[in-house]
Amino acid sequence: MQVFETIGAFRAARTAYPTLGFVPTMGFLHEGHLGLVRRAKAENGAVAVSIFVNPTQFGPNEDYASYPRDPERDLALLKEAGADLVFLPTPDVLYPPGAVTRIEVGGVAEELEGQSRPGHFSGVATVVSKLFNIVQPQRAYFGQKDAQQCAVVRRFVADLDIPVEIVVCDIAREADGLARSSRNVRLTTENRQKAPALFQALQQAARLFRNGERDVDVLENAMRAVLTEAGLPDIDYATVVNAGTFRREKPCSDDALALLAVRAGEVRLIDNMPL
């Protein structure tokens, strides 16, 4: 496994791999990330991973400074998972003095997270497009937990004719259903016990949907009730949308996706489930 901190050094090493999968991450890796790495390796023969906590996708009152970081641990896990190339840039490498260009995505980027976190998806689209230009992968792998982010990436890849296939993989979960996330390590013991309620709320919506319920308000209220009863009343959104547009529909379509964003103390948790 080779590790690079500069664009030039990475590009020079990249030429040795005719086919390359790519997993962009912000580090503090968990089994969800490692599953993406192993799948990318199996499907492409070689895999590159980036570790970069991207400042431009965090708002002024968000957790950029406190986001967990442990690059030595991450590199050991990536070596064991079979990574071939690791790109570990600093912010000044990806955003050198004078850099002012950003990508703005409309449509799917304007809903939900786009409203809750202004500028977030512009930061995501800008850094991911830069990484695609640097890494030049045939395929890039993302987790379904960040469902709206996946939709945004697919949108700008199509719009900008970037020659990369986007592969979205199933959510990796703990035994109690909590979606694996680097932020989970920041949960208090009490809130960690409450956090599986997100999965339980999604399951409740899915049960109602399977039994024929198509009223968005009924489905959303059912999810909110589960969360509130579990002691998680600080709900950013608990909604059901069209999986293609990320907009609410009444009645909801067969292509429905339930999504949650909930605060458990200082940690904002997200999860989703196709219905």
N, C-alpha and C positions, 0 to 999 in steps of 0.2 A: 504494500500500500504506500502510495506516494502522497505527500501533503505539500500544498503550495499556498503561498500567501499573496502572490502577485499574478496579475492577468497574463503577463508575458510568459512566465514560467509554466503556468497551467496550460496555456495554449500550445507550448512546445511539446509538453508531455502528451497532450490530447491527440496529436497526430499519429501516435502508435496504435490507436484503437479505431478500426474501421466502423464498428458499431458500438454505440455507447448509450446506456440508460442513465437517467439522471434523477436524483432525489434532492430537491432543495429543502433545507431545514433551517430552523433558528437554534438548533442545538438542544442541549439537555435531553438527549435522546431517550426514547422509551421503546417498548416492543412494537408499537405501531410504526414508528420510523424504521426500525430494523426489519420489520416485515416487508416494507416497501423496498428496502435495499436488497433483500434476498430475492424478491420477485424480479426486480430490475436486473439483477445479476443473472438469474436463470433465463430471462427472456432476451437478453442482449449479449450475454457473454462477458460483459464488463460493465461496471457501474461507477459513476462519479457522484459524490455527495458534496453539497455546499453547507457550511455552517456559518450563518450570518444573522445576527439579531439586527433587523433592519430598522433604523431609527425613523424612517419616513412613513412607516405604517402605524406608528404610535402617536396618539394625540397628546397634548400637553399635560393632561391629568391622568394619563394611563401608566402602565407599569414597565416602561422601557428600562429604567434604572434598576428595578427589582426583579426583572425577568431572570430566571435561573440560568446560570452559565457554569459549565465545567468541561472545557475543551479536552483536557487530558482524558477524562472518563469517556467522553464521546469518541475520541480517536481509538481508544482501546476496544470499545464496542463495535466500531466500524471495521476495524481490522478483523475481529472475530466473525463479523457478518459477511466478510468477503469483499469489502469495498476496494476498488482499484485506485481511484483518484479522489482526493479530498481538497476542496477549495475553501480556504479559511481566511478570507480577506478582512481587513479592518475597514471602518467606515470611510476613511480617506482614500482607500483604493477604489471603492465603488462610487464614491461621491467626492471626487477631487475638487480643489478650489475652483470656483467658476462654473461648476455644473449647475444648470438651471432647468434642464428638460425633464418633464414629467409626462406620463401617459394618463389621460383621463378616459375612463370607460363609462358609457351611459347604460341605459337599459337595466340589466340585472344588477349592476353595481349601485344603482340608486335606491334600492329597497333595503329594508331591515338593517344589516350592518352598515350599509351606506348612509343611512339616516342616523343610526346610533353613534357611528364613529366617522365623522366627516374627514375626508382625506385619506382614510384607511386604504381603500381599494386603489386609489391613485398610487400610493406608496407600494402596494403589493404589485400592481401591474408594472410599475417602473422597474423595480428590482428584479422581478422574475424575467422580464424581457431582457434586461442586461445580462442576467445569468444565462439565459438561453443563447444569447449572442456569444458569450464567452465559452460556454461548455459545448455548444453545437451538438446536442444529443439527438438521437433518433426518436426516443421516447422519454417522457418525463412523468414521474409517478407522484400522485397526491392522495391524501386520505379523504374519505367521504365525510369525516367529521366537520371539515371546513367546506361544506357543500356549496355555499354561495361563492366562496373563493374559487372553487373548482369551476363554477359556471363563468365567473369573470375571466379566469385564465383561458378557458376555451373560447370565450368571446373575442378577446383581443388577439389570440393566436390566429383565429379565423380571419378577423378583420385586417390584420397586418401581414397575412400570408407567411407566417413563421412556420418553417418546415419541421414541425415536431408533433408527434402523436401524444395526446394527453391521456394518461391511464389513471382512472380513479379507482381506488381500492377500498374494500369494506372497512368500516370503523373497527378498530381494535378496542376491546373492552376488558375491564377488570372482571373478576368472577362475579361481582355483585352488579354488573351492568354499567358502571361508570365508564364513560368514554375516556380512553387514555389521553393524557395531555401533559405537556411539560409543566403547566401551571398547577397541576394537582399536588405537587410537592409543597405548595404554599398553603394548602388547606389546613386549618386547625383540626384537631382530633374530632371535635364536635361537628364541624362542617363536613369533614370527610364522611362521617356517619350519615349525614343528611343527603349528601351529593347523589347517591343512587336514585333519589326521587326523580331526577331528570329522566332517566331511562324508564322508570315506572310510569311517569306521566305520558311519555311517548307511547309506551305499550298500551296504556288506557285509550289513547286516541286511536291507535291501530285496531284495538278490539271493537270499538264503536264503529269504525269505518268498515271493518269486515262484516259487521252485522247490518250494514246498509245505511248508516248515518252519513249524510252529506251536508248537514248544516254546519257551516264553519264556526258559528258562534257556539254551538253545542260542543264541538270538538275542542275548541280553545278553552272554554270554561271548564271542561273536564280536566284538561292538563293543568290549568291554574289551581283547581281544587286539590289535586294531588300534591302539587308543589307547596301550597299554603299549609296543608295539613302536615307536611313533613317539616315545617319550620323554615321554608325558603320563600318568603313573601316578596322579596326584592326581585321582581321579574321585569327584565327589560322588554322581552317579548315572548309570547307563547302563541304561535300562529300556525295556520295551515295555508300553504300557497301552492300555486301551480309550479311544478318542478322545473319547467322550462323558462318561465318569466319571473318567478319569485314574487308574484303578485297574488293577493287574495282573490278568490273567485267565489261567488254565491250562485248556486251551490258549488261546492268544490268538485273539481274534475277527478277522473280516475287516476290522473297523473299527479296525485297530491303528495305533498311533502310537509311533514310536521317539523317545526323548528323551535328551539328554545334558546334563550340567552338569559341566564339567571346569575345573580350575585350571591355568593356564599361568603359572607364576610368581605374580605379584601379581594377575593378572587372571582373573576367573571368566567362562568362556565357556559359552553355552548354544546348543543347536541342536536341531532335530527334523526328522522326515520321516514323512509318512504312508506306511504300508507297503502 
